[in-house]
Structures are given as structure tokens and as C-alpha cells.
């Protein structure tokens, strides 16, 4: 399995792609970044990722699989579906433009359920900032999912020992401390790990 560092993205590169003056380019590049993150989410969630042939699965199916596996937050589904819809419209029409109302709709779907609002002045910049937010959110989710998968057995062993010690008469706090001594939890990824390029 890859390490946290292997999953980290080059956010400078993401930013450069999303700062393009063409909305078409921003949507297409954001879609590519999001699809890469869906691929990673599926690889993390799968017990045997080599059997998935992820590169051959269409985006909509990847999204449904990732949601079914709990590999991405369900609150992001509508925004990801809308991003895919907009991308498909752009990819299949010669004379395509993303109107301000459509950009605002996509942006609102991305920001729904968050308490973050980009402090920018144009619809283009707001769209780019919200897409960067979405990409960063999915990246963080992947890193936490990998951490959870890697350390699941330690957490399980800790919980079994804690329950056993409690049944044997140790009070809850002492049982917890003893279990943490025998099966210490690995450290969670640090902010530095989560933001590493």
C-alpha cells in the first residue's frame, strides 16, 4: 500500500491549473484532478485494488463505487455529479460556455454544507477557489481513510483488550490506559503530512 506521502498532491500544480482564464480549462482540469482522487479513494477502500481496472471505469461509476464503499464523503456526491455533468457538456459540444448561473450553481453545490466562503470578486475566481476546496477536501479524506485502513487492526486489538480488562474488574479509565500501553495508537497524520507536496 502507498504511504501518505505517495497520496499527497502537488497543490501548486492544482492551483496553476485552476487559475486558467478559460472556464472550460478550469472545469476539465478540475475534473481530471477529482477523477485522480476518486481513483485513489477506490484503491484505498478496496481489499484487492489491482482487480478493479480503475482506469477503465467511467467517472459516474467510480463515483457510485466510492460512495458505496464509503470512500468519499456522501455530502460531496451532488457537487461531483454536477462537475461530471458540466464536464460532459463541455467535452461533447464544440461551442460550449459555462454561464455565470451554471458556474454559481456548481460553486454552491461544492460549498453546500461547509462553513467556508471564498473571498474573491469574480464568478470565475469563486468557481476556481471552490474547486480547489473540493480537491483539497477529497485529498484530506483519502489521507484519513488510508490512515484508518492502515491502523484498523491496532485499534481493534486495543478495543478488545480494553473491554477484556473492564470485564476483569479494571475501571474504564485504567483499562483504557493499560490498553494504550500494550497497543499504543499510531499517531494520526499531522497537518504537515496532510499538506505535504
C-alpha positions in Angstrom: 0.0 0.0 0.0 1.2 3.5 -0.7 2.2 5.8 2.1 0.5 9.1 3.0 3.3 10.9 1.1 2.5 9.0 -2.1 -1.1 10.2 -2.0 -0.2 13.8 -1.5 -0.8 16.1 -4.4 1.1 19.0 -5.8 -1.2 21.8 -4.7 0.9 24.3 -6.5 0.2 22.4 -9.8 -3.5 22.2 -8.9 -3.6 26.0 -8.3 -1.9 26.7 -11.6 -4.4 24.6 -13.4 -7.4 26.2 -11.7 -6.1 29.8 -12.3 -6.6 29.4 -16.0 -8.6 32.2 -17.6 -10.7 29.7 -19.5 -13.7 28.2 -17.6 -13.5 25.3 -20.0 -9.9 24.6 -19.0 -10.7 25.0 -15.3 -13.6 22.6 -15.4 -11.7 20.0 -17.5 -8.6 20.2 -15.3 -10.6 20.1 -12.0 -12.4 17.1 -13.3 -9.1 15.3 -14.0 -7.8 16.1 -10.5 -11.1 14.9 -9.0 -11.0 11.7 -11.0 -7.5 11.0 -9.8 -8.7 11.4 -6.3 -11.7 9.1 -6.9 -9.2 6.5 -8.2 -7.1 6.9 -5.1 -10.2 6.6 -2.9 -11.2 3.4 -4.6 -7.7 2.0 -4.3 -7.6 2.8 -0.6 -11.1 1.3 0.0 -10.6 -1.9 -2.0 -9.1 -5.0 -0.4 -7.7 -6.0 -3.8 -7.4 -2.8 -5.8 -5.4 -4.5 -8.6 -8.7 -6.3 -9.6 -10.6 -3.1 -10.2 -9.1 -1.9 -13.5 -9.9 1.6 -12.3 -8.7 3.3 -15.5 -11.4 1.6 -17.5 -14.3 2.6 -15.2 -16.3 5.7 -16.2 -16.4 8.6 -13.8 -20.0 8.2 -12.8 -19.4 4.6 -11.9 -16.3 5.5 -10.0 -18.3 8.0 -8.0 -21.0 5.4 -7.3 -18.5 2.8 -6.2 -16.7 5.4 -4.0 -20.0 6.3 -2.3 -21.0 2.6 -1.9 -17.6 1.8 -0.2 -17.8 4.9 2.0 -14.6 6.0 0.3 -15.7 9.7 -0.1 -18.0 11.9 2.0 -21.6 11.5 0.8 -22.1 15.2 1.2 -19.9 15.7 -1.9 -21.9 13.5 -4.2 -24.2 16.2 -5.7 -21.2 18.5 -6.4 -19.3 15.7 -8.0 -22.2 14.6 -10.2 -22.7 18.3 -11.3 -19.0 18.6 -12.1 -19.2 15.5 -14.2 -22.3 16.8 -15.9 -20.7 20.1 -16.7 -17.5 18.3 -17.9 -19.5 16.0 -20.2 -21.4 19.0 -21.7 -18.1 20.7 -22.3 -16.4 17.7 -23.8 -19.3 17.0 -26.3 -20.1 20.4 -27.6 -17.9 22.4 -29.9 -19.5 25.8 -28.9 -19.7 25.4 -25.2 -19.5 28.0 -22.5 -20.2 27.8 -18.8 -22.6 30.6 -18.0 -22.3 32.6 -14.7 -25.5 31.0 -13.4 -24.2 27.5 -14.1 -20.8 28.3 -12.5 -22.7 29.7 -9.5 -24.8 26.5 -9.3 -21.7 24.3 -9.3 -20.0 26.5 -6.8 -23.0 26.4 -4.5 -23.1 22.7 -4.6 -19.4 22.4 -3.8 -19.7 24.8 -0.9 -23.0 23.4 0.5 -22.6 22.1 4.0 -19.3 23.9 4.5 -18.7 27.0 6.5 -16.1 28.3 4.0 -16.7 31.1 1.6 -14.0 32.2 -0.9 -13.1 35.8 -0.6 -12.8 36.6 -4.3 -14.6 39.1 -6.6 -15.5 37.2 -9.8 -17.6 34.2 -10.6 -14.5 32.7 -12.3 -12.3 33.0 -9.2 -15.1 31.8 -6.9 -15.5 28.7 -9.1 -11.8 28.1 -9.1 -11.5 28.6 -5.4 -14.4 26.3 -4.6 -13.0 23.6 -6.9 -9.6 23.9 -5.1 -11.5 23.5 -1.8 -13.3 20.4 -3.2 -10.0 18.9 -4.4 -8.3 19.6 -1.0 -11.2 18.1 0.9 -11.1 14.9 -1.2 -7.3 14.7 -0.7 -7.7 15.0 3.0 -10.4 12.4 3.1 -8.1 10.0 1.2 -5.3 10.5 3.6 -7.5 9.9 6.7 -9.0 6.8 5.0 -5.6 5.4 4.4 -4.6 6.1 8.0 -7.7 4.4 9.2 -7.2 1.3 7.0 -3.5 1.0 7.9 -4.2 1.2 11.7 -7.5 -0.6 11.9 -6.1 -3.8 13.4 -4.2 -1.8 16.1 -7.4 0.0 17.0 -9.3 -3.3 17.1 -6.7 -5.0 19.3 -6.8 -2.0 21.6 -10.6 -2.1 21.9 -10.6 -5.9 22.6 -8.0 -5.6 25.3 -9.8 -2.6 26.9 -13.1 -4.5 27.0 -11.5 -7.6 28.4 -9.8 -5.6 31.2 -13.0 -3.8 32.0 -14.8 -7.2 32.3 -12.0 -8.4 34.6 -12.8 -5.6 37.0 -10.5 -2.7 36.0 -12.3 0.6 35.9 -12.9 2.1 32.5 -10.1 4.7 32.7 -7.5 2.2 34.0 -8.5 -0.3 31.3 -8.1 2.3 28.6 -4.6 3.4 29.9 -3.5 -0.2 30.1 -4.7 -1.0 26.6 -3.0 2.2 25.3 0.3 1.0 26.9 0.1 -2.5 25.4 -1.3 -1.4 22.0 -0.4 2.3 21.5 -2.3 4.1 18.8 -0.1 5.1 15.9 0.0 8.8 15.5 -2.6 10.4 13.3 -1.3 12.2 10.2 0.0 15.6 11.2 -1.0 18.8 9.5 2.4 18.7 7.8 1.6 15.2 6.4 -1.8 16.4 5.2 -0.4 19.4 3.4 2.9 17.9 2.1 3.5 18.4 -1.6 
